[in-house]
Amino acid sequence: MRIDSTGEFIQFLSSKGIHLTENHIAFIYFGKKYTDSQDEVVNVAIETTLKVQVKFDGSYYIALLEAMKQADVNNYFEAKRFVRKKQIVPTTLHIQKQNSI
């Protein structure tokens, strides 16, 4: 499910039981402004940070946003491609699940 607005994405996460603190939310918007990133790129960075770190880690999030900015990532599809190409999210669990079916 793709959500364009970062605010809506944060609300979506909250509805799924992933509650970010006010400090986390403020840092998310700081990173967005600092890197001048589009909402959809920020959303992918938040999602990836949560998947890899299992919690919100501000330093990981900002490093990921900076790497995406340096790679000239400007939209949702480029952000997803960047994460996949760099193999940031481990795929071993996905492979193990397929092999056990």
C-alpha contacts under 8 A as a table, 3 or more apart, distances in Angstrom:
res1	aa1	res2	aa2	distance
3	I	6	T	7.66
3	I	8	E	6.78
3	I	9	F	5.91
3	I	40	E	7.34
3	I	43	N	7.99
4	D	8	E	7.51
4	D	9	F	7.49
4	D	39	D	6.30
4	D	40	E	5.35
4	D	43	N	7.95
5	S	8	E	5.18
5	S	9	F	6.21
5	S	39	D	5.63
5	S	40	E	6.88
6	T	9	F	4.89
6	T	10	I	6.15
6	T	39	D	5.28
6	T	40	E	7.09
6	T	42	V	6.98
6	T	43	N	5.96
7	G	10	I	5.17
7	G	11	Q	6.32
8	E	11	Q	5.00
8	E	12	F	6.07
9	F	12	F	4.90
9	F	13	L	6.20
9	F	43	N	6.71
10	I	13	L	5.11
10	I	14	S	6.25
10	I	20	L	7.75
11	Q	14	S	5.00
11	Q	15	S	6.22
12	F	15	S	5.09
12	F	16	K	6.47
13	L	16	K	5.11
13	L	17	G	6.48
13	L	18	I	5.08
13	L	19	H	6.85
14	S	17	G	5.07
14	S	18	I	4.81
14	S	19	H	4.89
14	S	20	L	7.39
15	S	18	I	7.25
20	L	23	N	7.98
20	L	24	H	5.78
20	L	25	I	6.47
20	L	56	F	7.56
21	T	24	H	5.07
21	T	25	I	6.30
22	E	25	I	5.07
22	E	26	A	6.05
23	N	26	A	5.06
23	N	27	F	6.09
24	H	27	F	5.05
24	H	28	I	6.11
24	H	56	F	7.24
24	H	58	G	7.29
25	I	28	I	4.99
25	I	29	Y	6.42
26	A	29	Y	5.29
26	A	30	F	6.14
27	F	30	F	4.79
27	F	31	G	6.07
27	F	58	G	6.89
28	I	31	G	5.24
28	I	32	K	6.22
28	I	42	V	7.85
28	I	46	I	7.95
28	I	58	G	7.73
29	Y	32	K	4.90
29	Y	33	K	6.18
30	F	33	K	5.24
30	F	34	Y	5.89
31	G	34	Y	4.90
31	G	35	T	5.99
31	G	36	D	8.00
31	G	61	Y	7.97
31	G	62	I	5.84
31	G	65	L	7.36
32	K	35	T	5.54
32	K	36	D	5.64
32	K	37	S	5.23
32	K	38	Q	7.32
32	K	39	D	7.56
32	K	42	V	6.38
32	K	65	L	7.93
33	K	36	D	4.77
33	K	37	S	6.78
35	T	65	L	6.79
35	T	66	E	6.36
35	T	69	K	6.72
37	S	41	V	6.33
37	S	42	V	6.45
37	S	65	L	7.64
37	S	69	K	7.26
37	S	74	N	7.18
38	Q	41	V	5.37
38	Q	42	V	6.33
38	Q	74	N	6.63
38	Q	75	N	6.83
39	D	42	V	4.98
39	D	43	N	6.08
40	E	43	N	5.03
40	E	44	V	6.42
40	E	75	N	6.01
40	E	76	Y	5.08
41	V	44	V	5.20
41	V	45	A	6.28
41	V	65	L	7.89
41	V	73	V	7.50
41	V	74	N	6.68
41	V	75	N	5.61
41	V	76	Y	5.45
41	V	79	A	5.77
42	V	45	A	4.97
42	V	46	I	6.16
42	V	65	L	7.11
43	N	46	I	5.07
43	N	47	E	6.12
44	V	47	E	5.03
44	V	48	T	5.95
44	V	76	Y	6.98
44	V	79	A	6.44
44	V	80	K	6.83
45	A	48	T	5.13
45	A	49	T	5.96
45	A	61	Y	6.16
45	A	64	L	6.42
45	A	65	L	6.32
45	A	79	A	7.95
46	I	49	T	5.12
46	I	50	L	6.21
46	I	56	F	7.61
46	I	61	Y	6.57
47	E	50	L	5.24
47	E	51	K	6.21
48	T	51	K	5.05
48	T	52	V	6.04
48	T	83	V	7.79
48	T	88	I	7.86
48	T	89	V	6.98
49	T	52	V	5.33
49	T	53	Q	5.66
49	T	54	V	7.41
49	T	55	K	7.31
49	T	56	F	6.29
49	T	57	D	6.79
49	T	60	Y	6.60
49	T	61	Y	5.73
50	L	53	Q	5.38
50	L	54	V	4.85
50	L	55	K	5.02
50	L	56	F	5.55
50	L	57	D	7.80
51	K	54	V	5.35
51	K	55	K	7.70
51	K	89	V	7.03
52	V	88	I	7.62
52	V	89	V	6.03
52	V	90	P	7.79
53	Q	56	F	6.85
53	Q	57	D	6.76
56	F	61	Y	7.71
57	D	60	Y	5.43
57	D	61	Y	6.15
58	G	61	Y	5.02
58	G	62	I	6.10
59	S	62	I	5.27
59	S	63	A	6.09
60	Y	63	A	5.16
60	Y	64	L	6.10
61	Y	64	L	5.16
61	Y	65	L	6.22
62	I	65	L	5.01
62	I	66	E	6.08
63	A	66	E	5.08
63	A	67	A	6.13
64	L	67	A	5.07
64	L	68	M	6.18
65	L	68	M	5.09
65	L	69	K	6.11
66	E	69	K	4.98
66	E	70	Q	6.11
67	A	70	Q	5.08
67	A	71	A	6.20
68	M	71	A	5.01
68	M	72	D	6.24
68	M	73	V	5.19
68	M	79	A	7.04
68	M	82	F	7.29
69	K	72	D	4.96
69	K	73	V	5.67
69	K	74	N	7.69
70	Q	73	V	7.63
73	V	78	E	5.50
73	V	79	A	5.83
73	V	82	F	7.61
74	N	78	E	6.52
74	N	79	A	7.25
75	N	78	E	5.42
75	N	79	A	6.11
76	Y	79	A	5.10
76	Y	80	K	6.18
77	F	80	K	5.16
77	F	81	R	6.07
78	E	81	R	4.99
78	E	82	F	6.00
79	A	82	F	5.00
79	A	83	V	6.30
80	K	83	V	5.21
80	K	84	R	6.18
81	R	84	R	5.07
81	R	85	K	5.83
82	F	85	K	5.15
82	F	86	K	6.00
83	V	86	K	5.34
83	V	87	Q	5.97
83	V	88	I	5.42
83	V	89	V	7.03
84	R	87	Q	4.93
84	R	88	I	6.60
84	R	89	V	7.27
85	K	88	I	7.91
87	Q	90	P	6.54
87	Q	91	T	7.90
90	P	93	L	7.29
91	T	94	H	5.24
91	T	95	I	6.29
92	T	95	I	5.09
92	T	96	Q	6.06
93	L	96	Q	5.05
93	L	97	K	6.14
94	H	97	K	5.25
94	H	98	Q	6.39
95	I	98	Q	5.19
95	I	99	N	6.29
96	Q	99	N	5.17
96	Q	100	S	6.30
97	K	100	S	5.26
97	K	101	I	6.64
98	Q	101	I	5.55
